[in-house]
Amino acid sequence: GVKQERLSEGLSPRHCALSLVGEPIMYPEINALVDELHRRRISTFLVTNAQFPEKIKALKPITQLYVSVDAATKDSLKAIDRPLFADFWERFVDSLKALGEKQQRTVYRLTLVKGWNAEDLDAYFSLFEIGNPDFVEIKGVTYCGSSATSKLTMENVPWHSDVKEFSEALAEKSDGAYEVACEHAHSCCVLLAKADKFKVDGRWYTWIDYDKFHDLVSSGEPFSATDYMALTPSWAVYGAEEGGFDPRLSRYRKQRNHRP
């Protein structure tokens, strides 16, 4: 059943993910929505598909801004995203440039699809210089079944070891600018971070001080990503025995007894 403390926590949301379905940045009142969320001290995480650069430029400061980087070349992006616009690649590049102008936390979100986009290391790294993101989140694609619009199969889903190998190789390409900072093995996800900004005295500060963020927003003064960074717990650091799983939480593994 649901624990009482979890229910109480769920009735008082502290974070809002503006993502998943559609393109949230197209919502004409997106800045008003962000203002209202921040007024209630609810953090904002927005994911954009990188097709509306002017909207990115006009977006007010949010807690963390993601751009989906589903491919590293024009041809592979067309095959994977099936974009609506003829000038999709130009829009994509301009969106990365707009991301680079933001002062708050910015992220490239890479979804690895084995056999489709997991081999273009040089091309991916070339995109780093355009948007100069604070973080690069690399995640294996999740298989959601077959459909008329998707040709993916389970063979396209990478193992966590595949994601780690790709992430380490990509970090090496950066010549020290980015390092592998965190992982969450259960989510098949690895995080690269800019070492000169988020690694202080050998310790990672990739987490967020949410109270500090809201205080900064309320002040009305300019601020940057490092102004509200927080120390990364040891269990979330890359290579930790816990693999990114919070040891304070309970984990239940379903036992599957398949018939022969």
N, C-alpha and C positions, 0 to 999 in steps of 0.2 A: 504494500500500500504506500500511500504518500505520507511522508513525515510532516508533522505539523509545522516545523520550522521551515521546511521547503515550501509548503503552501503559503505561509506568511511572506516569505521572501518573494515568491512569484507574484503576489498581489501588489508588490511595491517595486516595479521594474526600475532598474538603474542603468540599463544599457538598451540601445535600439540599433538593430542592424537594418540599414536601408539597402536591401539587396535581394538576391534570389530570383524574383520574377520581374521581367521587364527591365526598363531603364529608369531608375529612380531620379536621376538628375534631370530628366525631361519634365518632371512635375513642376508646373509653373510657380507653385508656392513653396518650393523646396527650402528656400532660405527662411521663410516664415515658420515652416515646420521645425527647422533646425533651431531657430531662436526659442520656440516654445519648449522643445525638448531640453535645451540647455537651461531655460528658466526653471524647469522642474528638476534640474541637476541630473538629467539622464544623458549619458554619453552617446555619441553618434559615430557609427561606422558605416560609411557609404562605399558601395562598389559600383563602378561605372564600366561600361563596355568599351570605352575609349573611342566614341564616335561623335562626341559633342564637345569639342575643345572650348568653345565660347562659354558653355555652361559651366565647365570646370573653372574657368577664369572667374566667373561671376559668383561662384560658390563661397559662402562665408566660411570662416574657420570651423572645422569639425574635429572630433577627437582623432579619427584616423581615416584617411582617404585611400582607397584601393583602386587600381586600374587593372582590369583583367587583361593579361598578356597571354592569350591562348596559343599564339604562334609567333615565330620570330622572323618570318619572311612573308612577303605579299601573297605568294601562291598558297602557302600552308594556312595562312589566316583566312583566305577565301574558302578553302576546303573545309576548315574546321568550324568557323563561325557563320558561314553562309550570309555575309553582310548584305544589308539592303541598299547601300549607297554605292554608286559607281566609283566614287573617290574615297572608298573606305580606307585605303592605305594612308592617304594624305591626312584624313581625319584622325586616324590612329596615331600617326607620328606627331601631329599637332596637339593631340590630347596628352601625349607623354611630355611634350614641351611645357604645356600648361601645368601639368603635375609638378614639374621641376621648379615652378615659380612659387609653389606653396611653402609656407613656413612651418606648418604643423606636420604631424607624422604622415608620411606617404609610403605606399606599398605597391610593388608590382606583384600581382598574384598570378603565378604560373601553374597551370594544371597539366600535368604530364599524361600523355596518351601514348602508350607503348606502340611503336610502329608508325606513329603520326608526327609527333613533334619532340621526341625525346633525344634527338641526335644533333640538334642545331646549336651546339654550345657557342660557337663563334658568333652566330647571328644573334643569339640571345644577349650575349655580352655587349654587342654593339648597341643594343637598345638601352643599356645602363647609362651610357654617356648622354643620352637624349633627355631622360627624365630624372636622372640622378636620385633614385628613390632612397629613403632611409632604410627600407627593408625589402627583401624579396622573399615572398612566401611560396614555397614549392610543394605542391600537393598532388598525389596520384588521383587520377580520374576515378569517380565512383560509377560503377555499372548499375544502371537503373532498368535493365531489361531491353528487349528488342522492340523496335517500332519502325514505321514506314519512313520516319525522318532520321533515324539513327542507324549507322552501320557498325557501331561498336559491339564488341563481344568481350567476354571475360579475358580473352587473350590480350586485350588492349589495356588492361588494368595492371599497373606496375606494383611490385612488392615494395615494402618500405625500404628494403636494402637497395632497390633500384633508385628510389628517390634520394636516398642518402648519397649514393655514388654520383648521381647527376649533380646534386647540390655541392658536394665537395669539389667536383671538377669545375663547376661554375665559379665557386669562390676562388679556386686557384687561378682561374683566368683573370681575376680582378687584381692580381698581384698585391694582395694585402688590403685593398680598399674595403672589401667585404669579407667577412668570416662567417663560418657556420656557427650560429649562436645557440639555437634551441631546436628541439624536436618534440613531436607528439606522435609516438609510434602507433597508437591506436587509431589516429586520424590519417596515418600515412603522410605526415606533413613535416617539413623542415623549414627553418627560418634562417636566412642570411641577414646580417645587419652590418651597417657601416661601422667599422672598428674605431675610426677616429671620433665618432660622436657618441657611441653607446657602450664602449668598453673603457672603463675608468679604473686605473690601477689594477688591471688584470681581471676585473669583474664586469659582467654584463648588466646593463640597465635597459633591458628591452621591455619591461613592464610599464604600466601606466599608473601614475598617481592621479586618480580621478578627482579627488577633492581639489587638488592643486589646479587641474585643468579647468574646473568650473569656476574657481576663484579668478583665474587668469581671464576667462571669457567675460566674467562679470566686471572686471576692472576696466574693460574697454581699451586697454593698452596693447600694443603689438607684443607677440610672444612667439616662441619657437618650440620645436619638438623636444629639445633637451630641457626645457623649463618644467616639463611635467613627466619626465621619465622616472622610473622606479627600479629598484634592484630586482634582478631576476632571481627567483628562488633556486636553490641548488638542484632540486629535482627536475627543473625545466631546462636546465643547461644541456647543450648537446653532449651526448655520450654518458649522461647520468644513468645509473642503474634503473631508475624508475621510468625512463623513457618518456618523460613529460607527464606522467600520471601523478596527480596530487596524492601523496600517501595518507592524507587526512580523510580522504573519501573512500567509500566502500565500493568495491568492484565485484560484480557478479558475472560469472561465466556460465553461459547456457550449455548444458550437457546435451549433446545430440546423439541419440541412439537410433541410427539409421538401420533399417532392415536390409539384409543382404539381397 
